[in-house]
Amino acid sequence: CAQALERARLDAEMRASEARYRSLVDAAASAVWRAGPTAEFVAPQPAWTAYTGQAPDAQLGLGRFAMFHPDDRDRVVAAWRDGFAREAAYAVEARLWHAASGDYRWCVARVVPVRD
């Protein structure tokens, strides 16, 4: 019985933590996201949609890389994969599609790995 109560308490704490995280991400003006170990988005990000115009479903997996300038895309993907493999923070500068202007704009993606 004590184990079941402890598990229920931990589950409730996890749900509350996830809800706080989701609220932060949804309200952020900058794109903040969670990605899997090979850089796949695990949930759509509203600020990314607002900036790039990319539909939420298109962001999942590696779909967000389509929004980078074709001349920068391979370098951005390589930086993401390398950073995740090394579990190291890094920054990469590249041109990202900006829906409101209809053109690419330079941006810097700063990535900080957070392990489970």
PyMOL commands that place a pseudoatom at each C-alpha (Angstrom):
pseudoatom trace, name=CA, resn=CYS, resi=1, chain=A, elem=C, hetatm=0, pos=[0.000, 0.000, 0.000]
pseudoatom trace, name=CA, resn=ALA, resi=2, chain=A, elem=C, hetatm=0, pos=[2.848, 2.408, 0.840]
pseudoatom trace, name=CA, resn=GLN, resi=3, chain=A, elem=C, hetatm=0, pos=[4.504, 1.700, -2.514]
pseudoatom trace, name=CA, resn=ALA, resi=4, chain=A, elem=C, hetatm=0, pos=[1.262, 2.394, -4.381]
pseudoatom trace, name=CA, resn=LEU, resi=5, chain=A, elem=C, hetatm=0, pos=[0.829, 5.695, -2.535]
pseudoatom trace, name=CA, resn=GLU, resi=6, chain=A, elem=C, hetatm=0, pos=[4.418, 6.689, -3.257]
pseudoatom trace, name=CA, resn=ARG, resi=7, chain=A, elem=C, hetatm=0, pos=[4.030, 5.798, -6.941]
pseudoatom trace, name=CA, resn=ALA, resi=8, chain=A, elem=C, hetatm=0, pos=[0.798, 7.829, -7.137]
pseudoatom trace, name=CA, resn=ARG, resi=9, chain=A, elem=C, hetatm=0, pos=[2.547, 10.799, -5.485]
pseudoatom trace, name=CA, resn=LEU, resi=10, chain=A, elem=C, hetatm=0, pos=[5.466, 10.589, -7.913]
pseudoatom trace, name=CA, resn=ASP, resi=11, chain=A, elem=C, hetatm=0, pos=[3.105, 10.305, -10.902]
pseudoatom trace, name=CA, resn=ALA, resi=12, chain=A, elem=C, hetatm=0, pos=[1.219, 13.406, -9.739]
pseudoatom trace, name=CA, resn=GLU, resi=13, chain=A, elem=C, hetatm=0, pos=[4.504, 15.312, -9.335]
pseudoatom trace, name=CA, resn=MET, resi=14, chain=A, elem=C, hetatm=0, pos=[5.577, 14.272, -12.842]
pseudoatom trace, name=CA, resn=ARG, resi=15, chain=A, elem=C, hetatm=0, pos=[2.268, 15.388, -14.374]
pseudoatom trace, name=CA, resn=ALA, resi=16, chain=A, elem=C, hetatm=0, pos=[2.512, 18.738, -12.578]
pseudoatom trace, name=CA, resn=SER, resi=17, chain=A, elem=C, hetatm=0, pos=[6.106, 19.191, -13.725]
pseudoatom trace, name=CA, resn=GLU, resi=18, chain=A, elem=C, hetatm=0, pos=[5.166, 18.391, -17.335]
pseudoatom trace, name=CA, resn=ALA, resi=19, chain=A, elem=C, hetatm=0, pos=[2.250, 20.848, -17.161]
pseudoatom trace, name=CA, resn=ARG, resi=20, chain=A, elem=C, hetatm=0, pos=[4.574, 23.623, -15.890]
pseudoatom trace, name=CA, resn=TYR, resi=21, chain=A, elem=C, hetatm=0, pos=[7.073, 22.856, -18.666]
pseudoatom trace, name=CA, resn=ARG, resi=22, chain=A, elem=C, hetatm=0, pos=[4.355, 22.851, -21.352]
pseudoatom trace, name=CA, resn=SER, resi=23, chain=A, elem=C, hetatm=0, pos=[3.020, 26.203, -20.062]
pseudoatom trace, name=CA, resn=LEU, resi=24, chain=A, elem=C, hetatm=0, pos=[6.504, 27.709, -20.259]
pseudoatom trace, name=CA, resn=VAL, resi=25, chain=A, elem=C, hetatm=0, pos=[7.119, 26.397, -23.780]
pseudoatom trace, name=CA, resn=ASP, resi=26, chain=A, elem=C, hetatm=0, pos=[3.705, 27.474, -25.053]
pseudoatom trace, name=CA, resn=ALA, resi=27, chain=A, elem=C, hetatm=0, pos=[4.126, 31.005, -23.665]
pseudoatom trace, name=CA, resn=ALA, resi=28, chain=A, elem=C, hetatm=0, pos=[7.740, 31.550, -24.775]
pseudoatom trace, name=CA, resn=ALA, resi=29, chain=A, elem=C, hetatm=0, pos=[8.433, 34.115, -27.494]
pseudoatom trace, name=CA, resn=SER, resi=30, chain=A, elem=C, hetatm=0, pos=[11.580, 32.191, -28.437]
pseudoatom trace, name=CA, resn=ALA, resi=31, chain=A, elem=C, hetatm=0, pos=[11.371, 28.625, -29.664]
pseudoatom trace, name=CA, resn=VAL, resi=32, chain=A, elem=C, hetatm=0, pos=[12.008, 26.291, -26.739]
pseudoatom trace, name=CA, resn=TRP, resi=33, chain=A, elem=C, hetatm=0, pos=[11.624, 22.588, -27.338]
pseudoatom trace, name=CA, resn=ARG, resi=34, chain=A, elem=C, hetatm=0, pos=[12.444, 19.066, -26.334]
pseudoatom trace, name=CA, resn=ALA, resi=35, chain=A, elem=C, hetatm=0, pos=[14.121, 16.799, -28.787]
pseudoatom trace, name=CA, resn=GLY, resi=36, chain=A, elem=C, hetatm=0, pos=[15.072, 13.158, -28.817]
pseudoatom trace, name=CA, resn=PRO, resi=37, chain=A, elem=C, hetatm=0, pos=[18.649, 11.890, -28.785]
pseudoatom trace, name=CA, resn=THR, resi=38, chain=A, elem=C, hetatm=0, pos=[19.014, 12.367, -32.553]
pseudoatom trace, name=CA, resn=ALA, resi=39, chain=A, elem=C, hetatm=0, pos=[17.430, 15.858, -32.552]
pseudoatom trace, name=CA, resn=GLU, resi=40, chain=A, elem=C, hetatm=0, pos=[13.823, 14.968, -33.403]
pseudoatom trace, name=CA, resn=PHE, resi=41, chain=A, elem=C, hetatm=0, pos=[11.170, 17.337, -32.022]
pseudoatom trace, name=CA, resn=VAL, resi=42, chain=A, elem=C, hetatm=0, pos=[8.978, 15.368, -29.640]
pseudoatom trace, name=CA, resn=ALA, resi=43, chain=A, elem=C, hetatm=0, pos=[6.207, 17.987, -29.520]
pseudoatom trace, name=CA, resn=PRO, resi=44, chain=A, elem=C, hetatm=0, pos=[5.226, 20.908, -31.748]
pseudoatom trace, name=CA, resn=GLN, resi=45, chain=A, elem=C, hetatm=0, pos=[6.372, 24.315, -30.535]
pseudoatom trace, name=CA, resn=PRO, resi=46, chain=A, elem=C, hetatm=0, pos=[4.049, 27.356, -30.935]
pseudoatom trace, name=CA, resn=ALA, resi=47, chain=A, elem=C, hetatm=0, pos=[6.843, 29.971, -31.196]
pseudoatom trace, name=CA, resn=TRP, resi=48, chain=A, elem=C, hetatm=0, pos=[8.462, 27.934, -33.997]
pseudoatom trace, name=CA, resn=THR, resi=49, chain=A, elem=C, hetatm=0, pos=[5.140, 27.900, -35.860]
pseudoatom trace, name=CA, resn=ALA, resi=50, chain=A, elem=C, hetatm=0, pos=[4.689, 31.652, -35.343]
pseudoatom trace, name=CA, resn=TYR, resi=51, chain=A, elem=C, hetatm=0, pos=[8.200, 32.439, -36.627]
pseudoatom trace, name=CA, resn=THR, resi=52, chain=A, elem=C, hetatm=0, pos=[8.531, 29.997, -39.510]
pseudoatom trace, name=CA, resn=GLY, resi=53, chain=A, elem=C, hetatm=0, pos=[4.925, 29.339, -40.441]
pseudoatom trace, name=CA, resn=GLN, resi=54, chain=A, elem=C, hetatm=0, pos=[5.643, 25.606, -40.351]
pseudoatom trace, name=CA, resn=ALA, resi=55, chain=A, elem=C, hetatm=0, pos=[2.582, 23.539, -39.401]
pseudoatom trace, name=CA, resn=PRO, resi=56, chain=A, elem=C, hetatm=0, pos=[2.845, 21.741, -36.045]
pseudoatom trace, name=CA, resn=ASP, resi=57, chain=A, elem=C, hetatm=0, pos=[2.688, 18.240, -37.586]
pseudoatom trace, name=CA, resn=ALA, resi=58, chain=A, elem=C, hetatm=0, pos=[5.497, 19.130, -40.009]
pseudoatom trace, name=CA, resn=GLN, resi=59, chain=A, elem=C, hetatm=0, pos=[7.808, 19.962, -37.078]
pseudoatom trace, name=CA, resn=LEU, resi=60, chain=A, elem=C, hetatm=0, pos=[7.818, 16.458, -35.642]
pseudoatom trace, name=CA, resn=GLY, resi=61, chain=A, elem=C, hetatm=0, pos=[10.789, 14.217, -36.236]
pseudoatom trace, name=CA, resn=LEU, resi=62, chain=A, elem=C, hetatm=0, pos=[13.433, 16.063, -38.238]
pseudoatom trace, name=CA, resn=GLY, resi=63, chain=A, elem=C, hetatm=0, pos=[10.878, 18.153, -40.150]
pseudoatom trace, name=CA, resn=ARG, resi=64, chain=A, elem=C, hetatm=0, pos=[12.011, 21.458, -38.670]
pseudoatom trace, name=CA, resn=PHE, resi=65, chain=A, elem=C, hetatm=0, pos=[15.287, 21.238, -40.595]
pseudoatom trace, name=CA, resn=ALA, resi=66, chain=A, elem=C, hetatm=0, pos=[13.323, 21.966, -43.786]
pseudoatom trace, name=CA, resn=MET, resi=67, chain=A, elem=C, hetatm=0, pos=[12.908, 25.542, -42.547]
pseudoatom trace, name=CA, resn=PHE, resi=68, chain=A, elem=C, hetatm=0, pos=[16.646, 26.254, -42.690]
pseudoatom trace, name=CA, resn=HIS, resi=69, chain=A, elem=C, hetatm=0, pos=[18.210, 27.705, -45.816]
pseudoatom trace, name=CA, resn=PRO, resi=70, chain=A, elem=C, hetatm=0, pos=[19.236, 24.884, -48.180]
pseudoatom trace, name=CA, resn=ASP, resi=71, chain=A, elem=C, hetatm=0, pos=[22.869, 26.091, -48.102]
pseudoatom trace, name=CA, resn=ASP, resi=72, chain=A, elem=C, hetatm=0, pos=[22.906, 25.860, -44.277]
pseudoatom trace, name=CA, resn=ARG, resi=73, chain=A, elem=C, hetatm=0, pos=[20.792, 22.748, -43.714]
pseudoatom trace, name=CA, resn=ASP, resi=74, chain=A, elem=C, hetatm=0, pos=[23.518, 20.045, -43.819]
pseudoatom trace, name=CA, resn=ARG, resi=75, chain=A, elem=C, hetatm=0, pos=[25.730, 22.066, -41.455]
pseudoatom trace, name=CA, resn=VAL, resi=76, chain=A, elem=C, hetatm=0, pos=[22.848, 22.608, -39.005]
pseudoatom trace, name=CA, resn=VAL, resi=77, chain=A, elem=C, hetatm=0, pos=[21.889, 18.923, -39.038]
pseudoatom trace, name=CA, resn=ALA, resi=78, chain=A, elem=C, hetatm=0, pos=[25.531, 17.916, -38.507]
pseudoatom trace, name=CA, resn=ALA, resi=79, chain=A, elem=C, hetatm=0, pos=[25.851, 20.331, -35.566]
pseudoatom trace, name=CA, resn=TRP, resi=80, chain=A, elem=C, hetatm=0, pos=[22.691, 18.942, -33.964]
pseudoatom trace, name=CA, resn=ARG, resi=81, chain=A, elem=C, hetatm=0, pos=[23.771, 15.341, -34.345]
pseudoatom trace, name=CA, resn=ASP, resi=82, chain=A, elem=C, hetatm=0, pos=[27.274, 16.043, -33.066]
pseudoatom trace, name=CA, resn=GLY, resi=83, chain=A, elem=C, hetatm=0, pos=[25.999, 18.014, -30.058]
pseudoatom trace, name=CA, resn=PHE, resi=84, chain=A, elem=C, hetatm=0, pos=[23.553, 15.300, -29.079]
pseudoatom trace, name=CA, resn=ALA, resi=85, chain=A, elem=C, hetatm=0, pos=[26.126, 12.543, -29.548]
pseudoatom trace, name=CA, resn=ARG, resi=86, chain=A, elem=C, hetatm=0, pos=[28.597, 14.386, -27.307]
pseudoatom trace, name=CA, resn=GLU, resi=87, chain=A, elem=C, hetatm=0, pos=[25.867, 15.546, -24.888]
pseudoatom trace, name=CA, resn=ALA, resi=88, chain=A, elem=C, hetatm=0, pos=[27.441, 18.995, -25.102]
pseudoatom trace, name=CA, resn=ALA, resi=89, chain=A, elem=C, hetatm=0, pos=[25.982, 22.487, -25.259]
pseudoatom trace, name=CA, resn=TYR, resi=90, chain=A, elem=C, hetatm=0, pos=[26.670, 24.337, -28.488]
pseudoatom trace, name=CA, resn=ALA, resi=91, chain=A, elem=C, hetatm=0, pos=[25.418, 27.125, -30.737]
pseudoatom trace, name=CA, resn=VAL, resi=92, chain=A, elem=C, hetatm=0, pos=[24.948, 27.123, -34.491]
pseudoatom trace, name=CA, resn=GLU, resi=93, chain=A, elem=C, hetatm=0, pos=[24.244, 30.156, -36.667]
pseudoatom trace, name=CA, resn=ALA, resi=94, chain=A, elem=C, hetatm=0, pos=[22.151, 29.718, -39.805]
pseudoatom trace, name=CA, resn=ARG, resi=95, chain=A, elem=C, hetatm=0, pos=[19.438, 31.269, -41.924]
pseudoatom trace, name=CA, resn=LEU, resi=96, chain=A, elem=C, hetatm=0, pos=[15.919, 30.290, -40.891]
pseudoatom trace, name=CA, resn=TRP, resi=97, chain=A, elem=C, hetatm=0, pos=[12.727, 30.888, -42.855]
pseudoatom trace, name=CA, resn=HIS, resi=98, chain=A, elem=C, hetatm=0, pos=[10.730, 33.817, -41.461]
pseudoatom trace, name=CA, resn=ALA, resi=99, chain=A, elem=C, hetatm=0, pos=[7.095, 33.557, -42.496]
pseudoatom trace, name=CA, resn=ALA, resi=100, chain=A, elem=C, hetatm=0, pos=[6.123, 37.173, -41.805]
pseudoatom trace, name=CA, resn=SER, resi=101, chain=A, elem=C, hetatm=0, pos=[8.813, 38.614, -44.093]
pseudoatom trace, name=CA, resn=GLY, resi=102, chain=A, elem=C, hetatm=0, pos=[8.782, 35.767, -46.611]
pseudoatom trace, name=CA, resn=ASP, resi=103, chain=A, elem=C, hetatm=0, pos=[12.562, 35.529, -46.472]
pseudoatom trace, name=CA, resn=TYR, resi=104, chain=A, elem=C, hetatm=0, pos=[15.359, 33.836, -44.541]
pseudoatom trace, name=CA, resn=ARG, resi=105, chain=A, elem=C, hetatm=0, pos=[16.801, 35.555, -41.471]
pseudoatom trace, name=CA, resn=TRP, resi=106, chain=A, elem=C, hetatm=0, pos=[19.968, 34.755, -39.583]
pseudoatom trace, name=CA, resn=CYS, resi=107, chain=A, elem=C, hetatm=0, pos=[19.443, 33.132, -36.211]
pseudoatom trace, name=CA, resn=VAL, resi=108, chain=A, elem=C, hetatm=0, pos=[21.489, 31.411, -33.558]
pseudoatom trace, name=CA, resn=ALA, resi=109, chain=A, elem=C, hetatm=0, pos=[20.251, 28.151, -32.083]
pseudoatom trace, name=CA, resn=ARG, resi=110, chain=A, elem=C, hetatm=0, pos=[21.647, 27.526, -28.611]
pseudoatom trace, name=CA, resn=VAL, resi=111, chain=A, elem=C, hetatm=0, pos=[21.292, 23.964, -27.473]
pseudoatom trace, name=CA, resn=VAL, resi=112, chain=A, elem=C, hetatm=0, pos=[21.702, 22.649, -23.948]
pseudoatom trace, name=CA, resn=PRO, resi=113, chain=A, elem=C, hetatm=0, pos=[21.249, 18.903, -23.490]
pseudoatom trace, name=CA, resn=VAL, resi=114, chain=A, elem=C, hetatm=0, pos=[19.155, 17.847, -20.518]
pseudoatom trace, name=CA, resn=ARG, resi=115, chain=A, elem=C, hetatm=0, pos=[19.349, 14.193, -19.641]
pseudoatom trace, name=CA, resn=ASP, resi=116, chain=A, elem=C, hetatm=0, pos=[16.519, 12.214, -18.105]
for i in range(1, 116): cmd.bond("trace and resi %d" % i, "trace and resi %d" % (i + 1))
show_as sticks, trace
zoom trace
